[in-house]
């Protein structure tokens, strides 16, 4: 395998930490300082990491781009959505009418989806942000112009408190207004990937940012400082300074700390970080399925929060490993045609 094709371990570890934070955030029953902390960064880190690997479209070859980057996400979105809606129908004893309406809501996405599908807004926004960001880096040549678009995107996203009502709809389809934040984080990852790789090598910088993060968590606990960053519902509250400032600085500070810690961990013996490394390579299944597993495990009488979190990570991960090793290979195996 060539060097270019090798995975970067610390990125997979950071994605694993992000995935664990997503599961914990959805499992927590109290919304205290730690709950807010997880929401500061657990979804933005995936947008930043996605920005590391996007590339401009060459010679207007948008067809291959959509086939390679967008089609797999769309297929997984609808396949996982239909499966989980059907599963929810039987597990939660929902009516046929409710379930049929929920299948339709899969087209609307965003805040229309909840329960087992409450995280599906992320895929909606990831698809939209990937398309828009790729368009930007393809046709906007100046780095300064890209930086300007990045900042304007965030300022627009943080400029209003409630989601707009489009065409009289209760919620914004596909949470497309949240795409403004995703574009900011994705462009940050794209534009600053070389600098990020440099920054996280400075131990004292990461330690300093880590101490600053702990200070913010403590201040959040005391109520002196307050930052809520709930992207799906576009609820952003900030005290004592502006939402724009907090939305720019705090998620990126915490993400850099996570990247730095992930890099340190990548130097440990492989057996120490291998489980996290594997998780970081299979986050999509866990993202899709963890809400259903959390609910089903609770219905089975598992009351331990920690155990339910572990199950909600391990079960989808095992399914993803089985899919990658056997099912995906069978589905994509070339069919021999008799001559």
VOPAGU-2260 file (C-alpha; in pm, 1 decimal, decimal comma):
REM VOPAGU-2260
SITE   aa  ch    i         X         Y         Z
SITE  UNK   A    0       0,0       0,0       0,0
SITE  UNK   A    1     140,8     339,1     -96,4
SITE  UNK   A    2     203,5     608,0     163,1
SITE  UNK   A    3     -73,0     822,8      14,2
SITE  UNK   A    4    -324,7     543,8      60,7
SITE  UNK   A    5    -240,6     476,7     425,4
SITE  UNK   A    6    -488,4     598,9     683,0
SITE  UNK   A    7    -370,9     863,7     927,0
SITE  UNK   A    8    -408,1     697,4    1265,8
SITE  UNK   A    9    -462,8    1009,4    1475,3
SITE  UNK   A   10    -753,5    1115,5    1252,6
SITE  UNK   A   11    -924,9     778,8    1298,1
SITE  UNK   A   12    -865,9     802,3    1674,1
SITE  UNK   A   13   -1013,8    1153,5    1680,6
SITE  UNK   A   14   -1319,9    1030,6    1489,6
SITE  UNK   A   15   -1353,2     749,4    1743,2
SITE  UNK   A   16   -1349,0     999,8    2029,8
SITE  UNK   A   17   -1606,9    1207,1    1842,9
SITE  UNK   A   18   -1830,4     904,1    1794,2
SITE  UNK   A   19   -1807,0     809,9    2161,6
SITE  UNK   A   20   -1898,6    1168,4    2252,5
SITE  UNK   A   21   -2204,1    1154,2    2022,4
SITE  UNK   A   22   -2327,1     835,5    2189,9
SITE  UNK   A   23   -2265,3     972,9    2540,0
SITE  UNK   A   24   -2441,7    1298,2    2450,5
SITE  UNK   A   25   -2750,7    1105,6    2340,5
SITE  UNK   A   26   -2739,7     875,3    2642,2
SITE  UNK   A   27   -2702,0    1136,4    2916,4
SITE  UNK   A   28   -3016,5    1194,5    3116,5
SITE  UNK   A   29   -2902,8    1520,4    3278,7
SITE  UNK   A   30   -2806,5    1826,0    3074,9
SITE  UNK   A   31   -2523,6    1970,1    3280,0
SITE  UNK   A   32   -2182,7    2112,2    3193,0
SITE  UNK   A   33   -2047,5    1785,6    3047,6
SITE  UNK   A   34   -2354,2    1749,8    2827,2
SITE  UNK   A   35   -2290,3    2096,7    2682,8
SITE  UNK   A   36   -1920,1    2015,8    2648,0
SITE  UNK   A   37   -1986,1    1715,4    2423,3
SITE  UNK   A   38   -2211,7    1923,6    2199,0
SITE  UNK   A   39   -1942,7    2188,8    2156,7
SITE  UNK   A   40   -1736,7    1957,9    1937,3
SITE  UNK   A   41   -1867,8    1605,0    1880,9
SITE  UNK   A   42   -2034,2    1678,0    1543,8
SITE  UNK   A   43   -1809,3    1966,5    1426,0
SITE  UNK   A   44   -1505,1    1737,9    1449,6
SITE  UNK   A   45   -1651,3    1519,0    1174,7
SITE  UNK   A   46   -1699,4    1820,7     948,1
SITE  UNK   A   47   -1339,9    1934,1    1009,1
SITE  UNK   A   48   -1207,4    1583,3     940,7
SITE  UNK   A   49   -1415,7    1567,4     621,4
SITE  UNK   A   50   -1251,8    1890,6     511,4
SITE  UNK   A   51    -910,0    1723,7     531,7
SITE  UNK   A   52    -994,3    1501,1     237,2
SITE  UNK   A   53   -1213,8    1702,0       0,2
SITE  UNK   A   54   -1058,6    1798,1    -331,3
SITE  UNK   A   55   -1151,3    2035,1    -613,6
SITE  UNK   A   56   -1334,5    1881,0    -907,2
SITE  UNK   A   57   -1103,2    1862,5   -1208,4
SITE  UNK   A   58   -1225,8    1948,8   -1559,3
SITE  UNK   A   59   -1585,6    1982,5   -1436,5
SITE  UNK   A   60   -1605,8    1607,2   -1374,2
SITE  UNK   A   61   -1899,3    1640,3   -1135,6
SITE  UNK   A   62   -2049,6    1307,8   -1238,1
SITE  UNK   A   63   -1765,4    1099,2   -1088,7
SITE  UNK   A   64   -1767,4    1326,1    -781,8
SITE  UNK   A   65   -2134,5    1259,6    -712,4
SITE  UNK   A   66   -2091,5     888,1    -779,1
SITE  UNK   A   67   -1791,5     858,2    -546,9
SITE  UNK   A   68   -1871,5    1102,4    -265,7
SITE  UNK   A   69   -2248,4    1162,1    -260,0
SITE  UNK   A   70   -2420,6     848,6    -390,5
SITE  UNK   A   71   -2282,5     617,2    -115,1
SITE  UNK   A   72   -2407,5     856,4     153,9
SITE  UNK   A   73   -2750,6     883,4      -7,3
SITE  UNK   A   74   -2782,4     506,4     -42,3
SITE  UNK   A   75   -2678,3     447,9     318,8
SITE  UNK   A   76   -2910,7     726,2     439,7
SITE  UNK   A   77   -3222,7     579,0     280,7
SITE  UNK   A   78   -3128,9     215,7     347,4
SITE  UNK   A   79   -3055,5     279,2     716,1
SITE  UNK   A   80   -3356,7     508,1     746,0
SITE  UNK   A   81   -3603,6     256,6     604,0
SITE  UNK   A   82   -3459,2     -20,7     820,7
SITE  UNK   A   83   -3472,0     182,6    1142,4
SITE  UNK   A   84   -3822,0     317,9    1077,1
SITE  UNK   A   85   -3940,9     -39,3    1023,3
SITE  UNK   A   86   -3757,9    -156,0    1336,1
SITE  UNK   A   87   -3909,2     129,3    1537,9
SITE  UNK   A   88   -4257,0      32,3    1414,2
SITE  UNK   A   89   -4228,0    -310,6    1575,7
SITE  UNK   A   90   -4020,3    -222,2    1883,4
SITE  UNK   A   91   -4226,1      82,4    1982,3
SITE  UNK   A   92   -4559,8     -57,8    1859,2
SITE  UNK   A   93   -4628,5     237,1    1630,6
SITE  UNK   A   94   -4931,9     251,8    1404,6
SITE  UNK   A   95   -4914,9     182,3    1031,5
SITE  UNK   A   96   -5027,9     539,9     965,6
SITE  UNK   A   97   -4747,5     682,9    1182,7
SITE  UNK   A   98   -4486,8     460,3    1017,5
SITE  UNK   A   99   -4596,6     546,3     663,4
SITE  UNK   A  100   -4579,0     917,8     745,7
SITE  UNK   A  101   -4232,8     861,7     891,8
SITE  UNK   A  102   -4112,8     704,4     565,6
SITE  UNK   A  103   -4217,0    1028,0     394,3
SITE  UNK   A  104   -4037,0    1236,1     658,6
SITE  UNK   A  105   -3717,1    1062,1     553,5
SITE  UNK   A  106   -3733,9    1277,1     239,6
SITE  UNK   A  107   -3763,1    1594,6     449,7
SITE  UNK   A  108   -3483,9    1495,1     688,9
SITE  UNK   A  109   -3345,1    1736,7     947,1
SITE  UNK   A  110   -3561,1    1803,6    1252,5
SITE  UNK   A  111   -3846,5    1602,6    1103,9
SITE  UNK   A  112   -3654,6    1293,2    1210,4
SITE  UNK   A  113   -3630,7    1194,3    1576,0
SITE  UNK   A  114   -3620,1     884,8    1798,6
SITE  UNK   A  115   -3405,8     624,6    1619,3
SITE  UNK   A  116   -3332,4     867,7    1336,4
SITE  UNK   A  117   -3254,1    1178,4    1539,7
SITE  UNK   A  118   -2890,9    1185,4    1420,8
SITE  UNK   A  119   -2980,0    1154,5    1052,2
SITE  UNK   A  120   -2973,0    1533,4    1013,3
SITE  UNK   A  121   -2594,6    1498,2    1025,0
SITE  UNK   A  122   -2592,5    1298,5     701,1
SITE  UNK   A  123   -2822,6    1554,9     536,6
SITE  UNK   A  124   -2591,0    1839,2     631,2
SITE  UNK   A  125   -2275,4    1641,2     548,3
SITE  UNK   A  126   -2404,4    1578,3     195,1
SITE  UNK   A  127   -2503,9    1942,0     138,8
SITE  UNK   A  128   -2184,6    2081,9     291,7
SITE  UNK   A  129   -1966,7    1844,6      89,0
SITE  UNK   A  130   -2132,2    1960,3    -234,1
SITE  UNK   A  131   -2116,2    2332,5    -151,2
SITE  UNK   A  132   -1762,2    2321,9     -10,3
SITE  UNK   A  133   -1635,9    2125,1    -310,2
SITE  UNK   A  134   -1798,2    2384,3    -538,0
SITE  UNK   A  135   -1623,5    2663,6    -344,2
SITE  UNK   A  136   -1275,6    2511,2    -355,4
SITE  UNK   A  137   -1320,9    2423,0    -723,4
SITE  UNK   A  138   -1417,8    2766,4    -852,1
SITE  UNK   A  139   -1282,7    3008,6    -589,5
SITE  UNK   A  140    -908,2    3014,7    -646,0
SITE  UNK   A  141    -795,0    3274,9    -391,5
SITE  UNK   A  142    -716,7    3144,6     -42,8
SITE  UNK   A  143    -819,3    3481,7     100,3
SITE  UNK   A  144   -1156,9    3457,1     -73,0
SITE  UNK   A  145   -1206,7    3107,2      66,6
SITE  UNK   A  146   -1125,2    3237,7     414,4
SITE  UNK   A  147   -1375,9    3517,4     364,5
SITE  UNK   A  148   -1646,6    3271,9     259,1
SITE  UNK   A  149   -1560,5    3054,1     558,3
SITE  UNK   A  150   -1610,2    3338,9     805,7
SITE  UNK   A  151   -1920,4    3481,4     635,0
SITE  UNK   A  152   -2074,6    3134,3     642,3
SITE  UNK   A  153   -2030,1    3112,2    1018,6
SITE  UNK   A  154   -2147,0    3468,8    1082,8
SITE  UNK   A  155   -2462,9    3407,6     879,4
SITE  UNK   A  156   -2526,1    3081,4    1060,6
SITE  UNK   A  157   -2491,3    3246,9    1401,2
SITE  UNK   A  158   -2685,8    3561,2    1308,7
SITE  UNK   A  159   -3031,0    3427,0    1397,9
SITE  UNK   A  160   -3167,3    3217,4    1682,8
SITE  UNK   A  161   -3448,7    3016,3    1526,2
SITE  UNK   A  162   -3465,2    2808,2    1211,4
SITE  UNK   A  163   -3646,5    2986,2     926,7
SITE  UNK   A  164   -3980,6    2852,9     805,3
SITE  UNK   A  165   -3948,9    2773,2     435,6
SITE  UNK   A  166   -4267,9    2742,2     226,0
SITE  UNK   A  167   -4470,4    2727,6     545,4
SITE  UNK   A  168   -4294,4    2411,5     663,5
SITE  UNK   A  169   -4250,4    2364,2    1036,5
SITE  UNK   A  170   -3879,1    2284,2    1003,3
SITE  UNK   A  171   -3610,0    2350,2     745,4
SITE  UNK   A  172   -3583,3    2047,6     512,7
SITE  UNK   A  173   -3255,0    1861,3     552,3
SITE  UNK   A  174   -3149,1    2122,3     809,9
SITE  UNK   A  175   -2993,0    2303,9     515,4
SITE  UNK   A  176   -2948,7    2626,7     712,1
SITE  UNK   A  177   -2715,6    2435,9     948,0
SITE  UNK   A  178   -2501,0    2373,7     639,7
SITE  UNK   A  179   -2361,7    2724,0     696,0
SITE  UNK   A  180   -2185,5    2601,7    1010,9
SITE  UNK   A  181   -2075,0    2280,5     841,4
SITE  UNK   A  182   -1919,3    2477,7     553,9
SITE  UNK   A  183   -1721,8    2682,2     807,4
SITE  UNK   A  184   -1580,1    2372,3     977,0
SITE  UNK   A  185   -1520,7    2187,5     649,5
SITE  UNK   A  186   -1337,2    2481,1     493,8
SITE  UNK   A  187   -1134,3    2516,2     812,3
SITE  UNK   A  188   -1026,2    2153,5     779,8
SITE  UNK   A  189    -947,6    2196,3     410,8
SITE  UNK   A  190    -755,6    2524,2     441,9
SITE  UNK   A  191    -569,4    2454,7     765,3
SITE  UNK   A  192    -488,4    2082,5     746,4
SITE  UNK   A  193    -110,5    2146,6     710,3
SITE  UNK   A  194    -118,3    2393,0    1001,4
SITE  UNK   A  195    -325,7    2157,2    1217,7
SITE  UNK   A  196     -68,9    1881,4    1164,2
SITE  UNK   A  197     195,3    2128,6    1281,5
SITE  UNK   A  198      -1,9    2273,4    1575,0
SITE  UNK   A  199     -76,6    1936,7    1734,6
SITE  UNK   A  200     295,9    1856,1    1752,2
SITE  UNK   A  201     341,6    2135,5    2008,1
SITE  UNK   A  202     282,5    1964,3    2340,7
SITE  UNK   A  203     252,4    2278,9    2548,2
SITE  UNK   A  204       2,7    2430,6    2306,2
SITE  UNK   A  205    -224,9    2127,2    2340,9
SITE  UNK   A  206    -180,1    2123,9    2718,8
SITE  UNK   A  207    -263,2    2494,4    2735,3
SITE  UNK   A  208    -573,3    2452,3    2520,6
SITE  UNK   A  209    -671,2    2151,4    2730,7
SITE  UNK   A  210    -645,6    2354,7    3051,7
SITE  UNK   A  211    -850,2    2630,8    2888,6
SITE  UNK   A  212   -1115,4    2372,9    2793,7
SITE  UNK   A  213   -1131,0    2241,9    3151,3
SITE  UNK   A  214   -1166,7    2600,6    3272,8
SITE  UNK   A  215   -1461,8    2656,6    3036,6
SITE  UNK   A  216   -1630,1    2336,2    3156,5
SITE  UNK   A  217   -1590,7    2447,6    3518,1
SITE  UNK   A  218   -1724,3    2795,9    3441,4
SITE  UNK   A  219   -2017,9    2635,6    3257,5
SITE  UNK   A  220   -2083,7    2424,6    3566,8
SITE  UNK   A  221   -2080,2    2733,4    3789,4
SITE  UNK   A  222   -2309,2    2924,1    3552,9
SITE  UNK   A  223   -2059,3    3207,6    3508,7
SITE  UNK   A  224   -2013,6    3110,3    3145,1
SITE  UNK   A  225   -2275,0    2953,3    2919,8
SITE  UNK   A  226   -2237,1    2815,5    2570,7
SITE  UNK   A  227   -2495,2    2587,0    2413,3
SITE  UNK   A  228   -2416,6    2468,2    2061,3
SITE  UNK   A  229   -2701,0    2247,5    1939,0
SITE  UNK   A  230   -2668,7    2243,1    1563,0
SITE  UNK   A  231   -2964,7    2023,6    1468,6
SITE  UNK   A  232   -3219,3    2257,9    1625,7
SITE  UNK   A  233   -3006,7    2567,1    1556,3
SITE  UNK   A  234   -3015,7    2657,9    1924,8
SITE  UNK   A  235   -2706,7    2857,6    2011,7
SITE  UNK   A  236   -2692,0    3048,4    2336,9
SITE  UNK   A  237   -2389,8    3232,4    2464,9
SITE  UNK   A  238   -2306,1    3430,5    2777,2
SITE  UNK   A  239   -2140,4    3675,5    2835,4
SITE  UNK   A  240   -2006,9    3724,4    2479,4
SITE  UNK   A  241   -2154,5    3673,3    2132,0
SITE  UNK   A  242   -2264,5    3342,4    1974,8
SITE  UNK   A  243   -2044,5    3415,0    1671,0
SITE  UNK   A  244   -1729,5    3440,4    1882,4
SITE  UNK   A  245   -1804,2    3129,8    2086,8
SITE  UNK   A  246   -1906,7    2929,7    1777,4
SITE  UNK   A  247   -1577,7    3020,8    1611,2
SITE  UNK   A  248   -1335,6    2967,8    1896,9
SITE  UNK   A  249   -1465,2    2705,1    2139,2
SITE  UNK   A  250   -1539,5    2413,1    1902,5
SITE  UNK   A  251   -1204,1    2460,3    1727,3
SITE  UNK   A  252   -1013,6    2479,2    2056,6
SITE  UNK   A  253   -1165,3    2153,7    2181,2
SITE  UNK   A  254   -1119,1    1985,7    1842,1
SITE  UNK   A  255    -749,1    2076,3    1843,5
SITE  UNK   A  256    -718,0    1925,0    2191,8
SITE  UNK   A  257    -884,1    1604,3    2070,3
SITE  UNK   A  258    -653,5    1594,6    1766,6
SITE  UNK   A  259    -351,6    1649,8    1989,7
SITE  UNK   A  260    -450,2    1378,0    2237,1
SITE  UNK   A  261    -523,0    1144,6    1944,9
SITE  UNK   A  262    -176,8    1208,8    1803,7
SITE  UNK   A  263     -15,6    1134,4    2139,8
SITE  UNK   A  264    -214,9     812,9    2166,1
SITE  UNK   A  265    -101,3     706,1    1818,0
SITE  UNK   A  266     254,5     671,8    1954,3
SITE  UNK   A  267     145,1     415,4    2214,9
SITE  UNK   A  268     176,8      40,4    2152,5
SITE  UNK   A  269     -75,9     -57,1    1886,9
SITE  UNK   A  270    -275,5    -279,5    2124,0
SITE  UNK   A  271    -350,0      28,1    2335,8
SITE  UNK   A  272    -528,8     223,9    2064,2
SITE  UNK   A  273    -629,7     -45,8    1814,0
SITE  UNK   A  274    -994,8     -73,2    1932,2
SITE  UNK   A  275   -1036,3     303,7    1894,3
SITE  UNK   A  276    -860,6     292,5    1558,2
SITE  UNK   A  277   -1108,4      31,7    1434,5
SITE  UNK   A  278   -1401,6     235,3    1568,3
SITE  UNK   A  279   -1272,0     544,9    1389,5
SITE  UNK   A  280   -1282,4     355,6    1059,6
SITE  UNK   A  281   -1642,9     240,6    1112,5
SITE  UNK   A  282   -1821,3     543,9    1254,8
SITE  UNK   A  283   -2104,6     553,5     998,9
SITE  UNK   A  284   -2281,7     239,4    1123,1
SITE  UNK   A  285   -2246,2     353,4    1484,0
SITE  UNK   A  286   -2377,4     697,8    1390,1
SITE  UNK   A  287   -2684,3     544,6    1227,7
SITE  UNK   A  288   -2765,2     274,2    1482,1
SITE  UNK   A  289   -2665,0     390,3    1829,3
SITE  UNK   A  290   -2997,6     556,4    1914,4
SITE  UNK   A  291   -3190,0     238,6    1837,1
SITE  UNK   A  292   -2947,5      26,3    2039,1
SITE  UNK   A  293   -2967,8     266,1    2335,0
SITE  UNK   A  294   -3347,1     237,6    2334,9
SITE  UNK   A  295   -3363,9    -139,2    2282,7
SITE  UNK   A  296   -3103,8    -210,0    2551,9
SITE  UNK   A  297   -3306,0       2,4    2796,4
SITE  UNK   A  298   -3622,9    -187,6    2704,9
SITE  UNK   A  299   -3435,4    -510,0    2774,4
SITE  UNK   A  300   -3384,8    -396,5    3133,4
SITE  UNK   A  301   -3027,2    -270,8    3109,7
SITE  UNK   A  302   -3033,7      31,7    3337,6
SITE  UNK   A  303   -2659,8      92,9    3367,4
SITE  UNK   A  304   -2584,5     404,3    3161,8
SITE  UNK   A  305   -2222,1     302,9    3106,0
SITE  UNK   A  306   -2317,2     -46,7    2990,4
SITE  UNK   A  307   -2580,3      90,6    2752,0
SITE  UNK   A  308   -2324,4     331,3    2603,8
SITE  UNK   A  309   -2077,8      46,3    2551,9
SITE  UNK   A  310   -2344,5    -171,4    2388,6
SITE  UNK   A  311   -2457,4     118,4    2166,4
SITE  UNK   A  312   -2101,2     146,4    2035,5
SITE  UNK   A  313   -1998,5    -219,5    2018,1
SITE  UNK   A  314   -2310,0    -369,1    1854,3
SITE  UNK   A  315   -2316,7    -133,9    1550,7
SITE  UNK   A  316   -1937,9    -163,7    1525,1
SITE  UNK   A  317   -1958,8    -543,7    1503,6
SITE  UNK   A  318   -2233,1    -517,1    1240,9
SITE  UNK   A  319   -2015,9    -275,1    1042,5
SITE  UNK   A  320   -1718,5    -512,6    1061,1
SITE  UNK   A  321   -1931,0    -803,8     938,6
SITE  UNK   A  322   -2067,1    -588,6     656,3
SITE  UNK   A  323   -1720,3    -470,9     550,0
SITE  UNK   A  324   -1565,5    -819,6     564,8
SITE  UNK   A  325   -1835,5   -1031,8     401,5
SITE  UNK   A  326   -2157,4    -863,6     288,3
SITE  UNK   A  327   -2002,3    -567,8     103,8
SITE  UNK   A  328   -1758,5    -797,5     -75,1
SITE  UNK   A  329   -2039,6   -1027,8    -189,9
SITE  UNK   A  330   -2258,2    -738,5    -311,6
SITE  UNK   A  331   -1973,8    -580,0    -507,0
SITE  UNK   A  332   -1827,2    -903,1    -641,2
SITE  UNK   A  333   -1807,8    -887,0   -1022,4
SITE  UNK   A  334   -2059,1   -1109,5   -1199,3
SITE  UNK   A  335   -1903,8   -1343,7   -1453,3
SITE  UNK   A  336   -2087,6   -1351,6   -1783,2
SITE  UNK   A  337   -2075,7   -1675,0   -1979,0
SITE  UNK   A  338   -1913,6   -1636,0   -2317,0
